[in-house]
Amino acid sequence: MVLVTGGTGLVGSHLLLHLIENGENVRAIYRKLETVQKTKQLFSHYKKETLFEKINWIQADILDVPSLEIAFENVEYVYHCAAFISFDPKDEDPIRKTNIEGTANIVNFCIAKNVKKLCFISSIAALGDLKENENCITEETEWNPEKSHSDYAISKFGAEMEIWRGQQEGLNSVIVNPGVILGPRIWVEGSGIFFKKIENGFPFYFKGSTGFITVTDVVKIMVQLMNSEVKNERFTLVANTIRFQELFNAIADALKVRRPSVYINPFVTGILWRADWFFSTFFRTKRILDKETAIASYSKTLYSNEKIKNTLKIDFLDIHHYIKEN
């Protein structure tokens, strides 16, 4: 039996489809019944509705130990995809509790139930910080606690520490650190917001760049790593480093809408995140742009994918082609 946490998210739902298609006996956990509909809609999008019925759904929460006791019955392999994703500083407590404490619970159950292998999906946000003489982030780049990080990045780094702790206690595991994950345009959360905003005429673009990868590649790599002899390693999953302007243009062209044409420079971005903080603090509005996200919009960060390419000998899907076809 294979257990998938976060089965109602972008990666988790695609992972469930891939596993079911390949004949695996799969169990997935959910917190609220209505969220399962997102996964069902995704299966329908790919015209795989009949496969959805083969998933063994269990209501559970990674923070609720008794519910996990039931979910882990007869489980041999675990894909831990569940996470609290937010870049609003007001969500600091639930982000850290869910992503760190929840991962600790998963690790503890994997050890107690003699799970053969665990795959944890982290983020490039949890990778290290470049020193002055470095220009490309790898799996070996050191995390600098003195530098500013988002609460989400800190929580993912903390979660990875729980995975390493599990390894010290005998758990076989692999960690993947994907860049921004692109899924089909029907997915309205995460990177799917890019499609929705640009379709609705979003006029702005930024000249920063970061690593991107398709959800198809993420799932394929996770499964290959789990089926391999590789253990106790982490891998950066980035197909290409792309400028946000280039990404936005590709999405606009695929949707046949006008390309964003108003450049937001670092100075303006600085004003925007401070204004966002002001309105959030004094008018109790939800944050949409924090300092770290603002900096990322104009930062030009390179990530190396050499380790995963050398390990699995894979070819990544072309980002532009994926956007056009999905």
N, C-alpha and C positions, 0 to 999 in steps of 0.2 A: 504494500500500500504506500502511495506517495501522498504526502500532505502538502498543500499549498496554502500559505497565509496570504492575505491581500488578494484573494481571487476575484474581487470585484473592481480591482484597479486596472490600469492600462497594461502593465507587464503581467500581472497575475492572470487576467482573463485570457490574454494571448498564450500564456504558458499552459493554462488548462486546455485550450483548444489543441495546442501542439501535442501535449501528453496523451489526450484522449485519441487523437488521430493516430498516434503510434501505439495504441493498444494498452496503455498503462491503466492500472486501477487507481483512480484518483479521488482524493477527498479534499474538499475546500471548506474553509471556515468563513463565516460572515457574521457581522454584528447586527445589522438591520435587514430584514427580509427585502425591503424595497431596493436595496443596493444590488441584490442579485439580478435584478432586471437589466442592469447595465451590461452584465456579462451575457445574459440571454440575448440582448439586442446585438451584441458584438458577434455572437455565433450566427445570428440571423443575417448580419451584414455579409458574412462570408458564406452564407447559404449552407450552414452546418447545424441547423436547428436540432436535428435528431441526435447529434453528439452531445448536446447540452444535457440531455436526460441521463447520460451516463455518469455525471458528476455526483459524488456522494457529498451533499451539503450538510454541514454541521454548524449550528449556531454557537459561536464561541468568541471570546475576546482575549487577545494576547496579554491583557492585564488581569484577566480573571482565571486564576489557577484551577479551580474546580472544573470549569468548562474545558480547559485544555487537557485535563485528565481523560475526558471522554474522546476528544479529538485525536489524541495520540495513540489510541488503541490500535495495535497491530501495524503501526507505521514503521517503515524501514528507511524512507528517504524524505527529507523536508526541504522545501523551497520557501524561504522566509522573505516574502515580498511586502508584507504589511508595514505601513509607516504613516506617520502624521506629517503631512507636507504643508508648511506654511512659512511665509517670510514676514509675518506680522510679529513684531517683538512682544505684543500682548499675549501671544500663544506660547511663550517660552516654556511655561510649566507643562502643558499637555504635550508639547513637542518632545521635551526631554524625557518625560515619564513614559510616553508611548514608545519612543524609538530606542531608549536605553533600557528601561525596566522591562518593557515588552520583549526586547531581544534577549535579555537575561533569562526571562521565563522560558523562552523557546529553547535556548541553550541548555538550561537545566533539565527540561523534559527530554531533549535529545540524548543527554547523558544518562538520565534515569531509565529511559526506555531502550537504551542500546541502539539508537538510530545509526544506521551505517554511514550516512553522509548528510551534511547540511550545506545548502547553497544560500548565501545571504546577499541580497541586492542592496548595495550601499550607494555611493554617489561620488562623482569627481569632487564634490564639495568637501569630502572627507580626506582627499589627498593632501599632500604637504604644500608648503609655501616656498616659492623660489628664493634662493639667496641671490646676492648681487651678481655673482659670476655664473648663474644658471639661467637658461632660457626655455627649458622644456620640462614639464612636470611628468614624472614617472612614478611607478609604485614605490620607489625607494626615496622619493623626495620627503624630507622630514617636515612634520607638522610643527609649526612655530606657535606656541600658546600665547606669545606676546603680541601676535598680529590679530587684527580684527577679523572675526568670523561670524557668520549668521548663526542664530540659534539652531537652525536646521543642520548646518555643517557641523556644529559642535555635537549635536545629538547623534549624527551618523558616525562621527569619529568615536564617540562614547560607545555606540553600539558595536563598532568594530572591536573595541577593547573587550567587550563581552565575548565576541567570537574567538579572539585570541585566548581569552581565559578558558573557554571551552576546549580549545586545542590542547592547552596545557593539562587538561583533565582527561585527555584521551579521545576527544571528539574529532572526527575527520570532517573537514569543511573547506569550502572555497568562498571567496568574497569577490564580487564583481562590482566595479565602480564605473557605471555608465555616465556618459555625458548627458546632455539634454536629449530625452528620448522622444522621437517623432513617431506618432501613430496615425491611423486613418483619420481623415478629417471629421468623421462622425463623432470622434471622441472629443468631448467639449471641456475636459479638464486638463491640467498640466499644459503640455505643449500644444494641445488642441485649441487653447485659447488664442494662439497666434492665428490660426485659420479663421476663427470666429471674428476676431477684431479686424483683421485685414479685409474679410468679406464685407464687414460693416463700414468700411471706409477709413480705417485707422490711418492717419496721414503721416505719422512720425517714423523715423528710422534712426538707428544708432550705428556707429562705426566700430564698436567693440566686436570681439569675436570669442567664441568658445567651442567646445567639442560637441558634436552631434552624432547620433546613431539612431537607426530605426529600431522599433520594438521587435521586428522580425529577427534582426541580428542578435539583439540582447537575449531573446528566448532561445535561439539556436545555440548560442555560446553557452548559456547556463546549462542546457541539457547535455551538450557535449562534454562539458567539464564534469558534470555529475556522473556521466557514463565512462569517464576516463580514470586513469590511475592517479591523476593530479589531486593533491590534497594539501591543505594548510598553506595556500597561496592566495594572493589577491591579484586582480587583473583590471587594468584600465580599459574600458570599452568605449572607444571613440573611433568613428569611421573617418570623419573629417573635421578639421577646425575651419569654421565658416564664420564670416562676418554676419552680423544681424541684418545688415542692409541686403546682403546677398540672399539670405534666407527669406526675408520679407518679400523681395522681388520674385523669388521662385514661387512662393505661395500665391502672390497676386497673379502671376502669369497662369498658374494652374487653375485658379478660380476665375480667370478672365475678368479681373477687376483692376482698377487703377493702382499702380505701385505707390507706396508711401513716398512722399517727396519733400517732407519737411525734416531737415536734419536737426537733431537735438544734441548740442555739444556738451562737454563735461560741465561747463559753467552753469548752463541752464538745468542740467540734470541735478546739480548740487542744490539749486534753488527749489526744484520740484520735490526732492525728498525731504527737505527741511519744511516746506509748506505742508506736505503730507503729514509730517510729524506734528505740526502745529494744529491742524484740523483734527487729527486723531486724538490729541491730548485734550484739547479744549471743547471739542464738539462730539467726542466719543464716536467718531467715524472709524471704519475698519481701514487699517493701513494697506495701501496698494503699492507703495514704493519705499523700501527701507534703504539705509545707507549702503549696505553691502550689495544689494541688487543694483542700485544706481551706479556704484563703482564698476560692477560687472558689465554694465551696458556700454562702457567705453574702454574697458580693459581688453588687451589682446593677449590671451593666454594660450600657449601651445601645450598639447598633451601627447605623449608618446603611446602608440598602440603596438609597439614592437614585441612586447612580451606575449600578448595574446596571439599575435600573428605567428610568432615562432613556435608557440606551444601547440596551437591547433591547425596551423597552416590554412587559415581561412581567408576568404575575400569578402570584404564588406559590400553591402548594397550601396549603390550610388544614391546619395541624398536627394539630388535634384530629380532623378528618375522616380524615386519613391514618392516624392511630393506630387509629381505630375500624375502618377498612376493611382494614388490613393486619396 
